[in-house]
Amino acid sequence: MPAVLVTGASTGIGEACAVHLHGLGHTVFAGVRRDADAERLQTRLGDRLVPVMLDVTDQGQIDAAAATVADATGSMRLAGVVNNAGIGIGGPVEELPLDHWRHQFEVNVIGQVAVTKAVIPMLRAGAGRIVFIGSISGRIATPMMAPYSASKHAIEAIGEALRHELADWDIKVAVVEPGAIRTPIWEKGRARADDLDSFVSPEGRERYARFIDLVRRAIDAQERNGADPAIVARAVEHALFSPRPKDRYPVGTDAKVQALASRVLPDKVRDRAVRAMADRI
């Protein structure tokens, strides 16, 4: 069975993908950042789960992980890379420090490109595939989530360009676009929402109080209503192994509705719908 590299495999969607692909019989190289996560995953799944230390903002770790995969696969084909590692940063554009923007893009965009560049030679050798875990937020942006949405919008563009650039080698490229999924990212998002006071001015807290409250209510709603990460893992399986993979995979009812809205609704109508939805949360 061919191998797959999954980044950000410690928790959430990345872990669900690693577990699902391992269950199908594949060797999974699971990118993690902590020894404890590596030990936990390997204890749970066994020898076909190969943890690799992989901080996607560290080029040295990316190169080392790529070398590990190349050495370990040998005659075994690398079927694909699942670019899942990511973070979500939010706040009012007017108030959000530029360093926060840089960190968002360094992880969610530059890191994905760096990992992809490192494994393309292996994918070319075996007509492997590239899967980016994007977000439906890459199609429709909501208040207070501009950095995250912008990073996922960038992934849409990168995936589209790569589909053209790599077509001659039959390397398929897909973007999976989850909606609300139950993962630890929401608990991290709650902590970041609580941290807004550390960089938002007193005037900004008053000016954007409605939206700051919206973020907290939205996080609670996502945790209550979010879908199981396993549905994302099944979409990833299709993107990696189907003879006819899709270019984009909206995952979850909310994502499918928003994907349709992004295609058919005029901008002004869509904007009113986003604001109305925010008022109902």
Secondary structure as GFF3:
##gff-version 3
##sequence-region A 1 281
A	DSSP	beta_strand	3	6	.	.	.	ID=ss1
A	DSSP	alpha_helix	12	23	.	.	.	ID=ss2
A	DSSP	beta_strand	27	32	.	.	.	ID=ss3
A	DSSP	alpha_helix	35	45	.	.	.	ID=ss4
A	DSSP	beta_strand	49	53	.	.	.	ID=ss5
A	DSSP	alpha_helix	59	73	.	.	.	ID=ss6
A	DSSP	beta_strand	78	83	.	.	.	ID=ss7
A	DSSP	alpha_helix	98	105	.	.	.	ID=ss8
A	DSSP	pi_helix	106	110	.	.	.	ID=ss9
A	DSSP	alpha_helix	111	126	.	.	.	ID=ss10
A	DSSP	beta_strand	129	133	.	.	.	ID=ss11
A	DSSP	three_ten_helix	136	138	.	.	.	ID=ss12
A	DSSP	alpha_helix	146	165	.	.	.	ID=ss13
A	DSSP	three_ten_helix	167	169	.	.	.	ID=ss14
A	DSSP	beta_strand	173	178	.	.	.	ID=ss15
A	DSSP	alpha_helix	185	194	.	.	.	ID=ss16
A	DSSP	three_ten_helix	195	198	.	.	.	ID=ss17
A	DSSP	alpha_helix	202	207	.	.	.	ID=ss18
A	DSSP	alpha_helix	209	225	.	.	.	ID=ss19
A	DSSP	alpha_helix	230	241	.	.	.	ID=ss20
A	DSSP	beta_strand	248	251	.	.	.	ID=ss21
A	DSSP	alpha_helix	253	264	.	.	.	ID=ss22
A	DSSP	alpha_helix	267	280	.	.	.	ID=ss23
###
